[in-house]
Amino acid sequence: MPIHGSLFTDFKEQKTQDQFSLQNKKLLKIQMGYGPVWAKTGSMVAYQGDIRFENTGSGGLGKMFKAAATGEGVKMMRATGAGELFVADTASEVQVMYLENDMISVNGSNILAFSDSIQWDIHRIQARGAAMTGGLYNVTLRGTGYVAITTKGEPVALDVATAPTFGDAQAVVLWTAGVSMDIRVDTGGFKSMVRGGTGETFQMAFGGQGYVLVQPAESVVDGGHKSSSSSSLGDTLGG
């Protein structure tokens, strides 16, 4: 007997020749004909064709050393071959952008995939004035090519040039080149929350020129964790 209903028409694969394209809000299709890509380890949900995967840990000896030393890291795999690759991350929403000789700093847990032409590295946000407890780590992506990130819900892009801008470090997804970032500590802690404060131990303060992308949820950060001192990425991002 035939199958009745619109399941296979409503959710039919979207045809496109772009290297990165959204099939829906939560699923990314990658055309492998443009060359190798990097994708978050375990993000493959399906593929068609002849595609091979190479697990690289945190990617290269230098990055693996940082991951071992800090307990943090971004686990990526390199995909090569021909065909179409479909990736996702626990049904999070996927956002696609194209960098043209540009740079962004991304929370490691929000990275889904990027073109092989994109250079990437794990960066520690350097402390100013005091030692950091544990530190804070982000991933810098630079060059020309596609980048796909995930967000929990629909994000908001804040223009930091229009007003002083602050964000919860576990809700901030990324910021663009030209943006400077400092850590602001709420020394009141729990007492601050009782007095009507935010209850957050610290906030990320942004300035300069560019955008900060914030998701409407806090998450456990794989690419970084909380700090108790002031820091800046101005030198790293040219802000």
BELTANOR-V193882 format. One record per residue. N is the residue number from 1. RES is the residue in one small letter. PHI is phi in radians with two decimals (NA if undefined). OMEGA is omega in degrees with one decimal (* if undefined). Layout:
n={N & N}
res={RES & RES}
phi={PHI & PHI}
omega={OMEGA & OMEGA}
This chain:
n={1 & 2 & 3 & 4 & 5 & 6 & 7 & 8 & 9 & 10 & 11 & 12 & 13 & 14 & 15 & 16 & 17 & 18 & 19 & 20 & 21 & 22 & 23 & 24 & 25 & 26 & 27 & 28 & 29 & 30 & 31 & 32 & 33 & 34 & 35 & 36 & 37 & 38 & 39 & 40 & 41 & 42 & 43 & 44 & 45 & 46 & 47 & 48 & 49 & 50 & 51 & 52 & 53 & 54 & 55 & 56 & 57 & 58 & 59 & 60 & 61 & 62 & 63 & 64 & 65 & 66 & 67 & 68 & 69 & 70 & 71 & 72 & 73 & 74 & 75 & 76 & 77 & 78 & 79 & 80 & 81 & 82 & 83 & 84 & 85 & 86 & 87 & 88 & 89 & 90 & 91 & 92 & 93 & 94 & 95 & 96 & 97 & 98 & 99 & 100 & 101 & 102 & 103 & 104 & 105 & 106 & 107 & 108 & 109 & 110 & 111 & 112 & 113 & 114 & 115 & 116 & 117 & 118 & 119 & 120 & 121 & 122 & 123 & 124 & 125 & 126 & 127 & 128 & 129 & 130 & 131 & 132 & 133 & 134 & 135 & 136 & 137 & 138 & 139 & 140 & 141 & 142 & 143 & 144 & 145 & 146 & 147 & 148 & 149 & 150 & 151 & 152 & 153 & 154 & 155 & 156 & 157 & 158 & 159 & 160 & 161 & 162 & 163 & 164 & 165 & 166 & 167 & 168 & 169 & 170 & 171 & 172 & 173 & 174 & 175 & 176 & 177 & 178 & 179 & 180 & 181 & 182 & 183 & 184 & 185 & 186 & 187 & 188 & 189 & 190 & 191 & 192 & 193 & 194 & 195 & 196 & 197 & 198 & 199 & 200 & 201 & 202 & 203 & 204 & 205 & 206 & 207 & 208 & 209 & 210 & 211 & 212 & 213 & 214 & 215 & 216 & 217 & 218 & 219 & 220 & 221 & 222 & 223 & 224 & 225 & 226 & 227 & 228 & 229 & 230 & 231 & 232 & 233 & 234 & 235 & 236 & 237 & 238 & 239}
res={m & p & i & h & g & s & l & f & t & d & f & k & e & q & k & t & q & d & q & f & s & l & q & n & k & k & l & l & k & i & q & m & g & y & g & p & v & w & a & k & t & g & s & m & v & a & y & q & g & d & i & r & f & e & n & t & g & s & g & g & l & g & k & m & f & k & a & a & a & t & g & e & g & v & k & m & m & r & a & t & g & a & g & e & l & f & v & a & d & t & a & s & e & v & q & v & m & y & l & e & n & d & m & i & s & v & n & g & s & n & i & l & a & f & s & d & s & i & q & w & d & i & h & r & i & q & a & r & g & a & a & m & t & g & g & l & y & n & v & t & l & r & g & t & g & y & v & a & i & t & t & k & g & e & p & v & a & l & d & v & a & t & a & p & t & f & g & d & a & q & a & v & v & l & w & t & a & g & v & s & m & d & i & r & v & d & t & g & g & f & k & s & m & v & r & g & g & t & g & e & t & f & q & m & a & f & g & g & q & g & y & v & l & v & q & p & a & e & s & v & v & d & g & g & h & k & s & s & s & s & s & s & l & g & d & t & l & g & g}
phi={NA & -1.22 & -1.55 & -1.75 & 2.12 & -1.83 & -0.95 & -1.47 & -1.76 & -1.15 & -2.02 & -1.21 & -0.96 & -1.46 & -1.53 & -2.77 & -1.78 & -1.19 & -1.08 & -2.01 & -2.63 & -1.44 & -1.46 & -2.78 & -1.13 & -2.15 & -2.41 & -1.90 & -1.89 & -2.07 & -1.45 & -1.38 & -1.15 & -1.57 & 2.09 & -1.07 & -2.40 & -1.82 & -2.43 & -1.02 & -1.00 & 1.52 & -1.48 & -1.17 & -1.91 & -2.96 & -2.72 & -2.19 & 2.00 & -2.04 & -2.12 & -2.07 & -2.14 & -2.13 & -1.35 & -2.09 & 1.11 & -1.60 & 1.50 & 1.55 & -1.06 & -1.07 & -1.21 & -1.13 & -1.11 & -1.07 & -1.11 & -1.18 & -1.29 & -1.83 & 1.38 & -1.98 & 2.98 & -2.15 & -1.49 & -2.14 & -2.21 & -1.81 & -1.85 & -2.33 & 2.18 & -2.27 & 2.26 & -2.22 & -1.97 & -2.00 & -2.28 & -2.78 & -2.49 & 0.81 & 1.05 & -1.23 & -1.31 & -1.86 & -2.09 & -2.00 & -2.45 & -2.11 & -1.55 & -2.12 & 0.89 & -2.32 & -2.61 & -2.41 & -1.98 & -2.13 & -1.02 & -0.98 & -1.25 & -1.71 & -1.37 & -1.93 & -2.84 & -2.76 & -1.11 & -1.13 & -1.30 & -1.47 & -1.51 & -2.45 & -2.76 & -1.52 & -2.15 & -1.56 & -1.35 & -1.25 & -1.38 & -2.19 & 1.57 & -2.83 & -1.28 & -1.60 & -1.58 & 1.67 & 1.65 & -2.36 & -2.23 & -2.28 & -1.99 & -1.62 & -2.02 & -2.51 & 2.15 & -2.20 & 2.71 & -1.48 & -2.36 & -2.11 & -2.14 & -2.03 & -2.37 & -1.55 & 1.54 & -1.40 & -1.45 & -2.20 & -1.77 & -1.75 & -1.46 & -1.29 & -1.31 & -1.49 & -2.95 & -0.95 & -2.21 & -2.33 & -2.61 & -1.20 & -1.08 & -1.57 & -1.86 & -1.26 & -1.61 & -2.83 & -2.47 & -1.65 & -1.04 & 1.67 & -1.67 & -1.76 & -2.36 & -2.22 & -1.64 & -1.90 & -1.69 & -1.66 & -1.25 & -1.26 & 0.98 & -1.12 & -1.09 & -1.09 & -1.17 & -1.11 & -1.35 & 1.79 & -1.36 & -1.36 & 1.44 & -1.38 & -1.32 & -2.74 & -2.29 & -1.71 & -1.90 & -2.06 & -2.57 & 1.57 & -2.19 & 2.50 & -2.20 & -2.07 & -1.76 & -2.15 & -1.68 & -1.47 & -2.87 & -1.62 & -2.42 & -1.24 & -1.56 & -1.34 & -1.56 & -3.14 & -2.59 & -1.21 & -2.26 & -2.18 & -2.59 & -1.33 & -2.69 & -2.61 & -2.00 & -1.02 & -1.19 & -1.17 & -1.84 & 1.29 & -1.57}
omega={179.1 & 176.5 & 179.3 & -179.9 & -172.7 & -175.3 & -172.6 & 172.5 & 179.8 & -175.6 & 178.7 & 179.9 & 178.1 & -177.8 & 178.1 & 178.2 & 177.4 & 178.9 & 177.0 & 176.6 & 178.7 & 171.1 & 171.2 & -175.5 & -170.4 & -175.9 & -178.1 & 173.0 & 179.6 & 175.1 & -174.5 & 179.9 & 179.9 & 178.9 & -178.1 & 175.5 & 172.2 & 178.7 & 178.8 & -179.6 & -179.9 & -176.1 & -179.8 & 174.6 & 177.8 & 169.5 & 176.6 & -178.5 & -178.7 & -176.1 & 179.8 & -175.4 & 178.6 & 177.4 & -176.7 & -177.2 & 178.1 & 171.6 & 176.2 & -175.0 & -179.0 & -179.2 & 178.4 & 178.0 & 178.4 & -179.3 & -179.6 & -176.5 & -173.5 & -174.3 & 179.8 & 177.3 & 177.3 & -176.5 & -177.2 & 172.5 & 179.7 & -178.7 & 177.4 & 176.4 & -176.8 & 178.0 & -177.9 & -178.6 & 178.9 & -177.5 & 178.7 & -179.8 & 176.5 & 176.7 & 171.8 & 178.5 & -175.5 & 177.0 & -177.0 & 175.7 & 177.0 & 177.4 & 176.2 & -176.2 & -175.1 & -175.0 & 174.3 & 173.5 & -169.6 & 168.5 & -174.3 & -177.8 & -178.3 & 180.0 & 177.1 & -177.2 & 173.4 & -179.4 & 179.0 & 179.3 & 179.7 & 174.9 & -177.7 & 179.3 & 176.2 & -176.8 & 170.6 & 175.5 & -173.0 & -178.4 & 172.6 & 170.7 & -179.0 & 178.2 & 179.8 & 176.7 & 179.2 & 179.0 & 179.0 & -173.3 & 176.0 & 177.3 & 176.7 & 176.0 & -177.8 & 178.0 & -179.0 & 179.8 & -178.7 & 172.6 & 175.1 & 177.4 & 176.5 & 174.8 & 174.0 & -174.2 & -179.3 & -176.4 & 171.8 & 177.9 & -176.5 & 176.5 & -172.8 & -179.2 & -174.7 & -177.7 & 172.7 & -170.7 & -178.1 & 179.5 & 171.5 & -174.1 & 179.7 & 175.8 & 178.7 & -178.0 & -178.8 & 167.8 & -172.8 & 176.4 & -177.9 & 178.7 & 173.7 & -176.4 & 173.7 & 173.6 & 175.8 & -174.7 & 172.7 & -175.6 & 179.3 & 178.3 & -176.5 & 178.5 & 178.4 & 179.9 & 178.2 & -179.5 & 179.8 & 178.0 & -176.2 & -175.7 & 178.3 & 179.7 & 174.9 & 178.9 & 174.1 & -179.5 & -173.8 & 175.0 & 179.3 & -178.0 & 178.3 & -173.4 & 170.6 & 179.6 & -176.5 & 177.0 & -176.4 & 178.3 & 172.5 & -179.2 & 173.3 & -171.9 & 175.1 & -176.0 & -179.3 & 176.7 & -166.2 & -178.5 & 179.5 & 179.3 & -176.7 & -179.1 & -177.1 & 173.2 & -176.5 & -179.3 & -177.6 & -173.2 & 176.7 & -179.8 & *}
